[in-house]
Each structure stands twice: as structure tokens, then as C-alpha cells.
Amino acid sequence: MKSTVNRVFNTLLKLSFLAACLLLLSSYLPFKRLWQPASVEPFTEWFQINWQGQVVGWGKKQLEVSSDAYEVTESEHFEGRVRGQRVKFIYQHQYRFDRKPPHNIIEGKAKLVEPNLEMITEFTNSDELFVTQTRNQISGNFIEPSIKYTLDDYLYWRQFIETKPEQNEKVQLVKLEPHAQTISTQSFTVTQTPQGRHQRYELTNSSGKQLELSLKGHLLTEYRERGITFVRSTHKPSFNPEMQTDLYSNVGLGVNKPLGDINRLQSLTLSFKSQPNTDNSNGIKVHPSAQFKQGKLITRNAAQHPAQASVVDSWTFQPVSSSIENLSLSIDLPADSSTSHKAKVKQLVGFVHNYLYYQPTPTSFTTDEVISNGYGDCTEYTQLLLALLNQQQIPAREVSGYIYLGDDEQRFGGHAWVEVLLDENWVGVDPTWNLTQVTAGHLPITIPAERSVSDLDFIVEQIH
């Protein structure tokens, strides 16, 4: 009986000792510096990418440790349908950081795959930066000053969380753009600390971008521009692009009734079902050619607005590429300096409209590529017209907004056009639609990047 009691006592003693060890270990873990280069452990993080209420891709962040380097790999894969066309976007970044302090980046590789565009950038960073870049089989080599970007820079927001920051505490996060090898900083503020059931940190920057992080510094959610959200996953997410609704159809601003032919509209007054606040960063920005009064947006046919003398006086024209020079010669513009800018603008608008054929192009091309491709959407039409106007020394700039897509769709879709300086006024023209004056169906407004456009709908107040 006594031996049995002793055995039970010894067992309880061992269990108590083990519990004490576990308690001591658990109390130590929060203070262990998980994200310092000397102690960082390899990791892999998966993310599901959501947009407009549906899954559009997956993301991955991975860190591996070798005998001489830290190797970081980031991958993002987007896929979906835009106006019936299957599109795919792939972004891959690979970095190698030196194991020796200060753990500077020693080499990197970045790959970008978009519709009709593939770009690969490789660089080696030592006393100088050696860069090789290939864009659609056209390659170039460059030597530039070396860059300073360390593993601490890459891990800094994780290291910041380890300090257990307080509410409203600020931090500067550093990011490397691998194709341009430029380094930028963004200021974030702690807008949420762990409390109650919300055991996470929230960081927010001035443009509204948010990061949600666990107590150990793992990224849980990243809210990007235009409603794109990265959500942490336990494994590689799967999705079927064929089950998605058309991505373009989800971006527009709906309207409660048809407008008819926008070329016949003299003016249009709209209001929002969900009223945006125009006094802060969450509200829309309205271009001077339109009005926003008492919650109502008013647009007019052939809208224009006076140019500020300070803007005109400081206007500078950019150097012209040989492709633009050659294209301008083919247009046969009048050489006579007395020819009015208005006549030249009309001719250039018609030329661009006929030169390009319309094709949804969710890719950013250079002007030379636009000329070579011969196709594009409103972005490329605008880009080419701006380049030709610049070559003719005519001040012009881009206007972003929305345009009515017709009664079949009964909504406004994202659009871009041009305004040109004519007779001391900024006058809107649209090369995509071959218009030398914009319609009342052109809405020159900007929705903040952090707000989903699908949250807003229009109500027609008045049509003239």
C-alpha cells in the first residue's frame, strides 16, 4: 500500500514538474525574437485572393535558410474572365540575402506574366548593381549603383509586431520593387491592438491599405487596392475560373434606369444610393468639368473648364521617341504653324481611333508597344493620343472616370479619356469613341482605391 502511494506521489511530482516546465516555456515563447535573422525559422504561408466576392487566385510567401544565404520566394497567381476572354496574371519574386550581417540582398529575380506580356528581370547586387531585363524577348543589360535592402527590411513589420506596439504607434515599412530595383517606404499606424476576441494587430496607411497580423507576426489578411483581399490559408487554395462571373461586369457603377443614347444627353444629374462622404479619403473625387453639390453629381455635354495660368505656364513637353516621330509623319499633319490646335486635335483623335482596334487589355504597355501591337482599350487609346499631342507641343492630360455602357448593361464602366488645352480651356476628347467633345455620360470621378466600386449605385435625378 505504501509503495503504491509513493508511486502515485512520484507520478504527480513528475507531472507537476513537467507542467512547470511547460508554463515556463510558454511564458518565454512570446519574448523569443522569431523574426531576427539570427533566429528566423523557414516558413511557408499560403493566401487565398478574393475580389468582388469571389476567389480569383492564390498567393505564397516562403523563406528558406541555406548555409550561405536566406532565400525568399513570393508568388501571386490571378486568373479569371474579362468580357469572355480568359486572362491570367502571374507575379513571382525571388531574393537571396547574405547570411553575414547586415544581411544585404545579393541577387534577385522577378517574373511578370500578363496578357501578351512577359517580363523577366534578374539582378546581382555587390559593389554595383548588374541588371538583365527581358520584355517580350527584347533584352537589355544595365549597370547601376548598388542598392541597400536587407533581410531586416523584408521582415521589419514582423519584427515590429514582436515589440507589442501600442494603439496609434507608427512604423515605416520598406519595400523593394524588383523590376525597377527601387526602394520605397510607407508609413503605417497601429489602428487595432489585441483585445477581447480580436486577438490580432491591424496596421493602416494613409491610403487606407490595411494589414492584419497575428500576435506572432504572421500575416492574416491584407486589404489591397480596389477591393482585393489576401486571406491566410492553411494550404494552397484551389479555385475554378470558369465558375466566376465576368470580372469586368463586377466593376461598374449600376444605375436605376436606362439613360438612352448618351450623345443626346445635354446634362445628367445623379445621386448615390449609398451616399459617399466627399470630405475625407473615403469619398469620391470629382474632376472640375463636373459638379458635386448636395450629394448630387451633375455632368454636361461638351464639358470644359478654364485652365489655371500657373499650370499652363509650367507645362513641359517630354522627349519624343522615334516611333512617335515616325507615326506623326505618317499622319500628314499640316506643317503650317497657323493651323489651329483645334484642327490638329480633331485629326489626331480620328487617327488614333482608326489606328487601334479595340480589345480589352488588362496590361500596361509602353507607347512603342502600343504602336507595334495596334490594339488596346481606353488606356492605350488615351496613351497614344497623349504621346502624339505631346509631339505636337499641345498640352494635354489624362482624365479617369466612368462612361455609360448602354441600356443593355445599364451601368457605368471604368474609362479613360483626354483633355486638351484649347483657347485657355481644358476640353475633353475621347479617342476610344472618336469624340472631340465628351458626353454627359462621361463621369469624370475617381473612387478611392480602397473602396469597392460595387458598393456604389446611382439613382437618376434628372435627364435633359
Summary of the structure (lengths in Angstrom):
residues: 464
radius of gyration: 28.1
end to end distance: 101.9
largest distance: 118.5
contacts: 1345
relative contact order: 0.12
helix: 23%
strand: 41%
